[in-house]
Amino acid sequence: MELALIAEILSKSKTIAVVGLSSKTSRPSHGVAAYMQAHGYRIIPVNPREAGNIILGEYCYPDLITAAAEHRIDIVDCFRNAADIPPIVVEAIQIAAPYLWMQSGIVNAEAAARAEAAGIKVVMDKCIKIEHLYHQ
């Protein structure tokens, strides 16, 4: 099931809000977002510490609510600690994001269950870049 879900997410989505995207090119969030951007996805940076800055040629928003006021977001891709996921899920529910993706090493079953109960499909503990490479 998970392979089919990942294939669905990657094929149906066009815009990825990357929560925790860093402007530092050495950070994994930057490399993964740059890769996805290079493969045709629109990247919407979301990071309160970087808000107002331009990252990967895109304006950075302080939160998902503000970003969703200007963009339709398909995937909420989380580069945050597992403990930081619940408020992201609340915002993902508010903006009716269809997909929530927690990067490698990020697992929050309670937050995932809350997202799924609201109709959001969830992937946990997987790198979207690696999965994209696998599913091409």
C-alpha positions in Angstrom: 0.0 0.0 0.0 2.7 2.5 0.9 4.4 2.2 -2.5 1.1 2.9 -4.2 0.5 5.9 -1.9 4.0 7.3 -2.7 3.5 6.9 -6.4 0.1 8.6 -6.1 1.6 11.5 -4.1 4.4 12.1 -6.5 2.3 11.8 -9.6 -0.7 13.9 -8.5 1.2 16.7 -6.7 2.7 19.8 -8.2 3.4 22.1 -5.2 5.3 21.2 -2.1 5.4 23.3 1.0 8.7 22.5 2.7 8.3 23.2 6.4 11.7 23.9 7.9 13.4 24.7 4.6 16.8 26.3 5.3 18.6 28.8 3.1 21.8 27.1 4.0 22.8 24.9 1.0 24.6 22.4 3.3 21.3 21.5 5.0 19.4 18.4 3.9 16.2 20.4 3.5 17.8 22.7 1.0 19.3 19.8 -1.1 16.0 17.8 -1.2 13.9 20.9 -2.1 16.4 21.9 -4.8 16.2 18.4 -6.2 12.4 18.3 -6.2 12.3 21.8 -7.8 14.7 20.6 -10.5 12.3 17.8 -11.2 9.3 20.1 -11.9 7.8 20.6 -8.5 7.0 24.1 -7.2 8.7 24.6 -3.8 7.0 26.9 -1.2 9.5 27.5 1.7 7.9 27.7 5.1 10.2 28.7 8.0 9.4 31.4 10.6 13.1 32.2 11.0 13.6 32.7 7.2 10.2 34.4 6.6 10.4 37.1 4.0 13.7 35.8 2.6 14.0 34.2 -0.9 15.0 30.5 -0.8 15.4 28.6 -4.1 13.9 31.6 -5.9 10.7 31.5 -3.8 9.4 33.7 -1.1 9.6 32.1 2.3 6.4 32.1 4.5 6.2 32.0 8.3 3.6 29.3 8.4 1.4 27.1 6.2 -1.7 29.3 6.7 0.1 32.3 5.2 1.6 30.2 2.4 -1.8 28.6 1.5 -3.4 32.1 1.2 -1.3 32.6 -1.9 -0.7 29.0 -3.2 -2.5 25.7 -3.5 -0.3 23.2 -1.5 -0.4 19.6 -2.5 2.3 18.2 -0.1 3.3 19.4 3.3 6.9 18.1 3.5 8.2 18.3 7.1 11.9 18.9 8.0 11.2 19.4 11.7 11.7 17.3 14.8 8.9 14.7 15.5 7.8 16.7 18.5 7.2 19.7 16.3 4.8 17.9 13.9 1.5 18.3 15.8 1.1 22.0 15.1 2.1 21.5 11.5 -0.7 18.9 11.3 -3.2 21.4 12.7 -2.2 23.9 9.9 -2.2 21.2 7.3 -5.8 20.3 8.3 -6.8 24.0 8.2 -5.5 24.4 4.6 -6.9 21.1 3.5 -3.6 19.7 2.3 -4.1 16.3 0.7 -0.7 14.9 1.7 1.6 15.2 4.7 5.2 13.9 4.3 7.6 13.4 7.3 11.2 13.1 6.1 13.6 10.3 7.1 13.9 9.9 10.8 10.7 11.8 11.6 7.9 9.6 13.2 4.9 10.9 15.1 2.2 8.3 15.0 -0.3 10.4 17.0 0.1 13.4 14.6 -0.2 11.1 11.6 -3.4 9.6 13.0 -4.9 13.0 13.5 -4.0 14.0 9.9 -5.4 10.8 8.5 -8.6 11.2 10.5 -9.0 14.6 8.8 -8.5 12.9 5.4 -4.8 13.7 4.8 -2.7 10.9 3.4 0.5 10.5 5.4 4.0 9.2 4.7 6.5 9.0 7.6 10.2 8.3 7.9 11.0 8.5 4.2 12.9 10.9 2.1 10.9 12.4 -0.7 14.0 12.8 -2.9 14.9 9.1 -2.5 11.4 8.0 -3.2 11.2 10.2 -6.3 14.4 8.7 -7.6 12.9 5.2 -7.0 9.6 6.0 -8.6 10.8 7.7 -11.8 
